[in-house]
Amino acid sequence: MKYPITLIACVFTLNLFAQAPVKITTASNAPSKPKLVVGIVVDQMRYDYIYRYWDKFGSDGFKRLVNEGFFCRNTNFNYVPTYTGPGHTSIYTGTTPAVHGIIANDWFDKKTGKYLYCAEDDAVKGVGTSEVEGMRSPVNNLTTTITDELRISSNMKSKVIGIALKDRAAIMPAGHIANAAYWYDGSTGSFITSTYYMKELPSWVQDFNKKELAKKYLSQPWNTLLPIEQYTESLPDDNKYEYIAKGETKPVFPHNLPQLMAANGGFNMIRSTPFGNSLTKDFAIEVIKNENLGKSAATDFLAVSFSPPDYIGHTYGPSSVEQEDDYLRLDKDLAELLKFLDKQIGKKDVLVFLTADHAAPEVPSYLMDLKVPAGYVNEEKILKDLKNYLLITYGDTLVLSYINQQMYLNHKVIVDKKLELQQVQEKASQFLQNMAGVSEVLTASALNNTSFNEGSRYLMQKGYNANRSGDILVNYLPAWMDFSKTGTSHGSPYSYDTHVPLIFYGWNIKQGSSAEQVYITDIAATLAMMLNIQFPNGCTGKPISFLVK
């Protein structure tokens, strides 16, 4: 048999490769990695804040990140609800609640019939506190995080620590096998952890707590950083769209914190002031110093979340002088943190990214006064009316809970009555569709059997977890919410809640920006490519191409 010359050539070439010596890549030839990754999440940061306050920012905080880093200007969440727990989890797992299971901050547990907090863990105890807030861990997250994968890839040599005032904002980013996660105990003004991580607080944390910095920050009134007449990006300080704290007659500066503390949560009040950002920054610096982050051969990871903007947004709204002052002060805190990183490790050896766990809409009552379509949903009335309708229709209310705009039906009663679950879901869905403020309603049956590719239904499906979500998911009209007439909330599939900033800065990051759409779930995949490690095991995001060419 005659063989083609091309085939003979191929066989000859393969034989040569088989006999050629194999080149082994040594450590010296391995791709370099950053010594430290610092992930910064700003709680309730709208994308437009970067530009809104740009002229008042200093040169070393947000401006430095934008001017020297890469700004992904069209970054969005790709699911609902947009809350703190799911937001932080999605950033670090690279997937949505449909996969990682953190469907909200709290949800109705269908197995126990009780409400479950996303970081709740009755198997652990608080360390540094006797309060129930210490009984926290990442046990309810169903997937690994990028921080978990970093620890695994380094054979546990990489240090991973998460910190925030909110427990869920420290715990979910740190992952399942973190060295530590620390959060704030408002009963004492101290940072605490749980037995999931350790038996007692390190001595340096105890020393930090002994400084009583929260008490010191709250010993001064909160006045504006700049003369108040310069806050031209905000509504007048005295307006009807802001919550009035107990002990105040108007929601205006200065806020006399020492006098207001007792009636407004004691040390917890720092959460609703910019000084909570400063306290977080102070603790972050102490973590880096005392844990020697960035000083070993393995890449370390510090996950930092700044929680006060969320509390301030809920209290005063996005157009308040309070929120503007909060961001001007946060800008200074970021500048101090970046300068510390320069001195401690060096810019070229630190990879920083900054994003948000969700954004926020304008206060609906303000929009209504401007004659912009908006409104308020009365969820108590929705629940009451649905129960009455089902009682008339089926002889039983059939509803166990309505939380996170999700209705949970009583499956046991439905079975006992020999009713068809899908039919009950559809009947209830049709009734809810006619309620004031409702945009659309999806049943669990539809979500389980139909694939949605765009729009709010797609986002609702990405936030739906078959084992944890309700039987009926409700979406409200744009700028409608169940909330007070003062301050704002979040959780919708609309751009005012989903569009957030994303900036990469430092190690191997070239300056630039892009308006190409990326998703929050792409962050973990991008980090995995940069660090040459595995994607989190539930990751559905994709590496951002212009950052990892």
Summary of the structure (lengths in Angstrom):
residues: 549
radius of gyration: 25.4
end to end distance: 47.7
largest distance: 100.4
contacts: 1946
relative contact order: 0.19
helix: 39%
strand: 17%
